[in-house]
Amino acid sequence: MLARIHSFILTGIDPLLCEVEVDVQQSGLEKTTIVGLAQTAVKESVDRVKRAISNSGYAFPAHQLLINLAPADVKKEAPALDLPIAIGLLRATRSIETDCHHQYLIAGELALDGRVRKIKGALSLAMLARQRGFRGVILPQDNCREAAVVEGIEVYAISSLAQAVSFLNERLPLEPYELDDQPFTASALSSNLDFADVRGQETVKRAIMIACAGSHNLLMIGPPGTGKSMLAGRIPGILPPLTRTESLETTRIYSALGLLPDGVALMDQRPVRTPHHSATAQSLIGGGSIPRPGEVSLAHHGVLFLDELPEFSRHVLETLRQPLESGEVTIARVHGSVRFPAQFMLVTAMNPTASGYAADNPRARDKYLSKISGPLLDRIDIHVEVPAVPYRELTSRRAGTGSDTMRRHVADARQIQQARFQDGTTNGRMDSRQLKQHAELSDSCLLLMKQAMDELGLSARAYDKIRRVARTIADLEGATTIGEQHIAEAIQYRLLDRQF
C-alpha cells in the first residue's frame, strides 16, 4: 500500500514542501530503500524509525519498503523527517486508519523509545502550512510556542509517536496550542549595562548615539584601556526593541539553526553577535555543502561587533562588503543559489598600531591599517577616536551621559524615520532616491561638502555616507532640514579619511 505524508525541509532558512511517499510491498525479501537525495541523517532515520515503531507497540512491516522524498532534486538532511516516515509506514500498514493526516504538515525527530524531539525551523514550517492552505501542523511539544506565533493555523503539540497515532486515528482529542498572555516576549535579556558607568568619552557616546539612531556602521579607534569594549557592550541597551516584522524575520533565522531558546515564541531583543577574530569566512558569511546562515545573518536587525578589527583575516573582512552594501548574502552552489538576509549594524574597534599605542613612525600605523582595505573602510559611516581618559575625568564623581538619556534620543529619532519612510527603513539604509528626497542640501551645505571632498579626497560613497549621518544628526535635534552644523559634525566622523 502507498501512503503520502506532507512535511518540509529547509533550503537555507526558507521552507520547502516535502512529500514523503512510503510504499510497502508484501512480496520479496525484507529491504528498505530511501530515494530522493537523502543525506546521512535521513538515511540513518530508518533504524531510528524501526525501533521507535517497535518500542511504541506497533509492528514494523517486514517487507520491501520504498521511501521517496520529493522533490527528488533537493538534498535532504534534517532528522525532522523521522515522524513523517513513521506515520507513512503506519498508514501504509493500516495501523493508522484515517486520512486526516493530509490536513497537516508533520515534522519531528524520533527517539528510540518513540519520544518526539525538538526540530529546527518550526516557525518556517508553520508559515509554509499557512501559505499552502493546510489546516495546521503536528510537531514536537518543544516547538509549539514558536509555531503558534503564526496566525490562521492550528498547532498540535505531541510528545510521542503513540500520541500522534492516536490523534490521527481520532481516538485522542487534542486542543490546538495557544500562546499565553505574553506571546512575543522572547527572553529577559535586557542589558543592565549603563553608559553612565563609562567615565569620560562623551564625544564617543555622542557618535554611538548617532550610529544607533540611524543604524550607521561605526568604527572606534584608540589605544588599549580606553573603554572601546565597554562602550560596545552597552550599545544593545539603547537600541529600540524589534518590531513585529523584524522579530519574525530574525526569529526565523534562529529557528532554522535551532538556536532559539526553549520556550521562546518571538525574539524581542535585537541580536548581538561577537565573533572572534579567528572566525573563517564561512562562519562569518555562511556556507557549507547545504548553505547555512553565518554570523552576519544571525545579526540581522541587530549588531555585529568585531573587536580588534585588523586581526581578522583580510579575506574574511572583504566578504563583508556585499552584505554591508546590499543587506543580504548570496551563496552560490552548483544546484543553485541561496540568499540570507543580513541587514545589520556593524560596530568595530581597533588599536592604532600593532603594539596598541600611537607610534611616532607613520610606517607602523600605516602598516597596521593596511590590513583593512579602503573599500571596507569606505562602507563604515562613522570613524571616531577613543582617546585615553584623563585622570580628572576618571576620578570624577559626576556621572556622564547615561543609557536612559541616549535610549530616549535614539527612540525619538527612530520614530521620525518611521514616519518618514513608513517601511522600517533607517537613515543608514536610504537608497539613492530616498537620499535625494530626504537629504537635500542647501547651497552653503554644498559648499562645505565641496571643501571636504577636495581636502580629504572623499569617494562618492563617503559623500553619501556623510549626508546620511547628517540626516540622522538633524533628526536627533528635531530639525526638518540639514544645516551646516549637521554636515560639519558628520564630516568630523570621517577620521580615517582625514588622518590616513
C-alpha positions in Angstrom: 0.0 0.0 0.0 1.1 3.5 -0.7 0.9 6.4 1.8 1.7 10.1 1.3 2.6 12.4 4.2 3.3 16.1 3.9 6.3 17.5 5.7 9.0 20.1 4.9 12.7 20.7 4.5 14.8 23.9 4.8 16.7 25.4 1.9 18.8 27.9 3.8 16.1 29.4 6.1 13.3 29.1 3.6 10.8 26.2 3.9 10.1 23.8 1.0 7.2 21.4 1.0 8.4 17.8 1.1 6.2 14.9 0.2 7.1 11.7 2.0 5.9 8.7 -0.1 6.0 5.3 1.6 5.3 2.1 -0.5 5.1 -1.3 1.2 5.3 -4.4 -1.0 4.3 -7.7 0.7 6.4 -9.8 -1.6 10.2 -10.5 -1.8 12.9 -10.2 0.8 12.9 -7.6 3.6 14.6 -4.5 2.3 14.3 -0.7 2.9 15.3 1.8 0.3 15.3 5.6 0.6 15.5 7.7 -2.6 15.3 11.5 -3.2 18.8 12.8 -2.3 18.6 11.8 1.3 21.7 12.7 3.3 23.3 10.7 6.1 20.9 12.0 8.8 17.9 10.9 6.8 19.3 7.6 5.8 20.0 6.8 9.4 16.4 7.6 10.2 15.3 4.1 9.1 16.9 2.4 12.1 15.5 5.1 14.4 12.0 4.8 13.0 12.1 1.0 13.2 13.0 1.0 16.8 10.6 3.8 17.7 7.7 1.9 16.0 8.5 -1.3 17.7 9.0 0.3 21.1 5.7 2.1 20.8 3.9 -1.1 20.4 3.3 -1.3 16.7 4.5 -3.9 14.2 7.3 -2.8 11.8 6.5 -4.2 8.3 8.9 -6.9 7.3 8.6 -6.4 3.6 10.1 -4.4 0.8 9.9 -0.8 1.7 10.5 2.2 -0.6 10.6 5.7 0.8 10.6 8.5 -1.7 11.3 12.1 -0.6 10.0 14.7 -3.1 11.2 16.9 -4.7 13.9 14.5 -5.6 16.4 17.1 -6.8 16.9 18.8 -3.5 19.2 17.5 -0.8 17.6 16.5 2.5 19.4 16.2 5.7 17.0 17.0 8.6 16.0 14.4 11.1 12.7 16.1 11.2 11.5 13.6 8.6 11.6 10.8 11.1 8.0 11.3 12.3 6.5 11.7 8.7 8.3 8.5 7.7 7.0 6.6 10.7 3.5 7.8 10.1 3.7 6.9 6.5 4.8 3.4 7.4 2.0 3.0 9.9 -0.6 4.4 7.4 0.7 2.0 4.7 0.2 -0.9 7.1 -3.2 0.4 8.3 -2.1 1.0 11.8 -3.4 4.5 11.1 -6.9 4.1 9.7 -7.8 7.6 8.6 -6.6 10.0 6.0 -6.8 13.1 8.2 -3.0 13.5 8.1 -3.5 15.1 4.7 -4.7 18.2 6.5 -1.4 18.8 8.3 2.2 19.3 7.8 4.1 16.9 10.1 7.6 17.1 11.4 9.6 15.6 14.3 12.7 13.7 15.3 12.1 10.3 16.9 13.9 8.8 19.9 14.3 5.0 20.1 11.6 4.8 22.7 9.1 6.7 20.5 9.5 10.2 22.1 9.4 13.1 19.7 12.3 15.5 19.9 12.7 19.2 19.0 13.3 20.1 15.4 14.8 23.1 13.6 12.7 25.6 11.6 9.3 25.1 13.3 8.4 28.8 12.6 9.1 28.3 8.9 7.0 25.1 9.0 4.0 27.0 10.3 4.5 29.8 7.8 4.6 27.2 5.0 1.4 25.5 6.3 -0.5 28.7 6.2 0.9 29.6 2.8 -0.1 26.3 1.3 -3.6 26.2 2.9 -3.1 23.4 5.4 -5.3 23.2 8.4 -2.4 23.1 10.8 0.9 21.4 11.8 1.8 18.4 14.0 5.1 18.9 15.6 7.1 18.3 18.9 5.9 19.9 22.1 9.1 21.8 22.5 8.4 23.7 19.2 4.8 24.6 19.8 5.4 28.2 21.1 7.3 29.4 18.0 4.9 27.7 15.6 1.8 29.2 17.4 3.0 32.7 16.6 1.7 32.2 13.0 -2.0 33.1 12.9 -4.6 31.2 10.9 -3.4 27.6 11.5 -3.8 25.0 14.3 -0.7 23.8 16.1 -0.9 20.3 17.6 1.9 19.5 20.0 2.8 15.9 20.6 5.3 14.2 22.8 5.4 10.7 21.4 4.7 8.6 18.3 1.9 6.8 20.1 0.2 10.1 20.8 0.5 11.2 17.2 -1.0 7.8 16.0 -3.9 8.1 18.5 -4.6 11.6 17.4 -4.6 10.7 13.7 -6.9 7.7 14.4 -9.3 10.3 16.0 -9.1 8.4 19.3 -7.3 11.1 21.3 -8.8 14.6 21.0 -6.2 17.3 21.3 -6.7 21.0 21.6 -4.7 23.3 19.4 -1.9 25.0 21.3 -2.5 28.7 22.2 0.1 31.2 23.4 -0.2 32.8 26.8 -0.8 36.5 27.6 2.8 37.4 26.6 3.3 35.7 23.3 6.0 38.0 22.0 8.3 38.2 25.0 11.3 36.2 23.9 13.6 36.5 27.0 14.8 38.6 29.8 17.9 39.6 28.0 17.6 43.3 28.7 21.0 44.7 29.3 21.7 46.2 32.7 24.9 47.8 31.5 24.7 51.6 31.6 26.8 54.1 29.6 27.0 56.2 32.8 29.5 53.6 34.0 31.9 54.7 31.3 34.0 57.6 32.6 34.6 60.4 30.1 34.3 59.6 26.4 31.3 61.9 25.9 32.3 62.6 22.3 32.4 58.8 21.6 29.0 58.4 23.3 27.6 61.1 21.1 28.9 59.2 18.0 27.4 55.9 19.3 24.1 57.6 19.9 24.1 58.9 16.3 25.1 55.5 15.0 22.2 53.8 16.9 19.7 56.4 15.9 20.3 55.9 12.2 21.6 52.3 12.2 25.0 53.5 10.9 28.2 51.4 10.8 30.7 52.5 13.4 34.5 52.2 13.9 36.2 53.1 17.2 39.9 53.5 17.1 42.1 54.1 20.2 44.8 52.6 22.4 44.1 49.7 24.9 42.2 50.6 28.1 40.2 53.5 26.8 36.9 51.7 27.0 36.2 50.6 23.5 34.8 47.2 24.5 32.9 48.7 27.4 31.2 51.2 25.1 30.4 48.5 22.5 28.9 46.2 25.2 26.4 48.9 26.2 25.1 49.6 22.7 22.3 46.9 22.8 20.8 48.7 25.8 20.0 51.9 23.8 18.6 50.2 20.7 14.8 50.1 20.2 13.1 46.7 20.5 12.4 44.7 17.4 9.2 45.5 15.6 6.8 42.6 14.8 8.0 42.2 11.2 11.7 42.4 12.3 11.0 39.9 15.1 9.5 37.4 12.7 12.4 37.7 10.2 15.1 37.4 12.9 13.3 34.6 14.8 13.0 32.6 11.6 16.8 32.6 11.2 17.5 31.4 14.8 14.7 28.8 14.5 16.2 27.4 11.3 19.5 26.9 13.1 18.0 25.5 16.3 19.3 28.4 18.3 16.0 29.7 19.6 16.0 29.4 23.4 13.4 26.9 24.9 10.0 28.4 25.5 10.7 31.4 23.2 7.9 32.5 20.9 9.4 35.5 19.2 12.7 37.3 19.8 12.1 40.8 21.1 15.7 41.9 21.7 18.0 42.8 18.8 20.6 40.1 18.4 24.2 40.9 19.1 26.9 38.7 17.6 30.6 39.0 18.6 32.7 36.5 16.6 36.3 36.0 17.5 39.0 37.3 15.1 39.9 33.7 14.2 36.5 33.3 12.5 36.5 31.9 9.0 34.7 33.4 6.0 32.2 30.5 6.1 31.4 31.1 9.7 31.0 34.8 9.2 29.1 34.9 5.9 27.6 31.4 5.8 28.0 28.5 3.5 28.5 24.7 3.5 27.5 22.0 1.1 24.0 22.7 2.2 24.2 26.5 2.8 23.6 27.7 6.3 23.5 31.3 7.7 26.6 32.8 9.2 27.2 35.5 11.8 26.1 38.3 9.6 22.7 36.7 9.2 22.4 35.9 12.9 23.0 39.6 13.4 20.1 40.5 11.1 18.3 43.6 12.5 20.9 43.7 15.3 24.6 44.4 15.9 27.7 42.6 14.6 30.7 43.6 16.8 34.2 42.9 15.5 36.8 43.7 18.1 40.4 44.0 17.1 39.3 44.5 13.5 42.8 44.3 11.8 43.4 40.9 13.5 40.7 39.4 11.3 41.9 37.8 8.1 41.8 40.3 5.3 40.0 37.8 3.1 37.3 37.3 5.8 36.8 41.1 6.1 36.4 41.5 2.4 33.4 39.2 2.4 31.6 41.8 4.5 31.5 44.2 1.6 28.5 42.7 -0.2 26.2 42.4 2.9 27.1 45.9 4.1 26.1 47.3 0.7 23.0 45.2 -0.2 21.8 43.9 3.2 21.8 40.3 2.1 24.2 37.4 1.4 24.1 35.3 -1.8 25.8 31.9 -1.6 26.1 30.2 -5.0 26.3 26.4 -5.3 26.1 24.0 -8.3 22.4 23.3 -7.8 21.5 27.0 -7.3 22.0 29.9 -5.0 20.6 30.7 -1.6 20.0 34.2 -0.2 20.2 35.0 3.5 19.1 38.4 5.0 22.0 40.3 6.6 20.8 43.8 7.4 22.9 44.6 10.5 24.7 47.5 12.2 28.4 46.9 12.1 30.4 48.0 15.2 34.1 47.6 15.1 37.0 48.5 17.4 40.8 48.6 16.8 44.1 49.9 18.1 46.0 52.5 16.1 49.1 50.2 15.7 50.0 46.6 16.3 51.6 47.5 19.6 48.4 49.1 20.7 49.6 52.6 21.1 50.1 55.5 18.7 53.6 55.5 17.1 55.7 58.4 16.1 56.7 56.4 13.0 53.8 56.6 10.5 55.0 53.4 8.9 53.9 51.3 11.9 50.5 53.0 11.8 50.1 52.6 8.0 51.2 49.0 8.1 48.7 48.1 10.7 45.9 49.9 8.9 46.8 48.3 5.6 45.2 45.1 6.9 41.9 46.8 6.3 41.0 47.7 2.7 39.9 51.2 1.7 36.6 49.9 0.2 35.7 48.3 3.5 36.5 51.5 5.5 34.5 53.5 3.0 31.4 51.4 3.9 31.7 52.4 7.6 29.8 55.6 8.2 31.3 56.9 11.4 35.0 56.7 12.4 35.6 58.0 15.9 38.7 58.3 18.0 38.6 56.9 21.6 41.4 58.7 23.5 42.9 57.9 26.8 40.7 59.1 29.7 42.3 62.0 31.7 42.8 61.3 35.4 40.4 64.1 36.3 37.5 62.5 34.4 38.5 59.0 35.6 38.2 60.0 39.3 35.3 62.4 38.9 32.1 61.7 40.8 29.9 63.4 38.3 28.1 60.8 36.2 28.3 61.1 32.4 25.6 60.6 29.9 23.6 57.5 30.8 21.8 54.9 28.7 18.3 56.2 29.6 19.1 59.6 28.0 20.7 58.0 25.0 17.9 55.5 24.6 15.3 58.2 24.7 17.0 60.3 22.0 17.5 57.2 19.8 13.8 56.2 20.1 12.7 59.8 19.2 15.0 59.8 16.1 13.7 56.3 15.1 10.1 57.5 15.3 10.9 60.4 13.0 12.4 57.9 10.5 9.4 55.6 10.8 7.1 58.4 10.0 9.3 59.4 7.1 9.8 56.0 5.4 6.8 54.0 6.6 8.5 50.7 5.9 11.1 50.4 8.7 13.9 51.9 6.7 16.5 53.9 8.6 18.7 56.7 7.5 21.7 54.4 7.3 19.8 52.3 4.7 18.5 55.1 2.5 18.8 54.3 -1.2 19.8 57.0 -3.8 16.2 58.0 -4.4 15.4 58.4 -0.7 18.7 60.2 -0.2 17.9 62.7 -2.8 14.4 63.3 -1.4 15.2 63.4 2.3 18.8 64.6 2.5 18.7 67.6 0.2 21.5 70.1 0.9 21.4 73.9 0.8 24.0 75.9 -1.2 26.0 76.6 2.0 26.0 72.9 2.8 27.1 72.0 -0.7 30.0 74.5 -0.5 31.1 72.9 2.8 30.8 69.4 1.3 32.9 70.5 -1.7 35.7 71.7 0.5 35.6 68.4 2.4 35.7 66.4 -0.8 38.7 68.4 -2.1 40.7 68.4 1.1 40.0 64.8 2.2 39.7 63.2 -1.2 36.4 61.5 -0.3 34.8 59.0 -2.5 31.2 59.3 -3.8 30.2 56.6 -1.3 31.7 58.7 1.5 29.8 61.7 0.2 26.6 59.8 0.6 27.6 58.4 4.0 28.1 62.0 5.3 24.6 63.0 4.0 23.0 60.0 5.7 24.8 60.7 9.0 23.9 64.4 8.8 20.3 63.5 8.3 20.4 61.5 11.5 22.0 64.3 13.4 19.3 66.6 12.2 16.7 64.1 13.3 18.2 63.9 16.8 17.8 67.7 17.0 14.3 67.6 15.6 15.3 69.6 12.5 13.4 69.2 9.3 16.3 70.3 7.1 20.0 69.5 7.2 22.1 72.5 8.3 25.7 73.4 8.1 26.4 72.3 11.7 25.0 68.8 10.9 27.2 68.5 7.8 30.2 69.7 9.7 29.7 67.2 12.5 29.2 64.3 10.0 32.4 65.3 8.2 34.3 65.1 11.6 33.3 61.4 11.8 35.4 60.6 8.7 38.5 60.2 10.9 40.5 57.8 8.8 39.8 59.9 5.6 41.2 62.9 7.4 44.3 61.3 9.0 45.3 58.5 6.7 
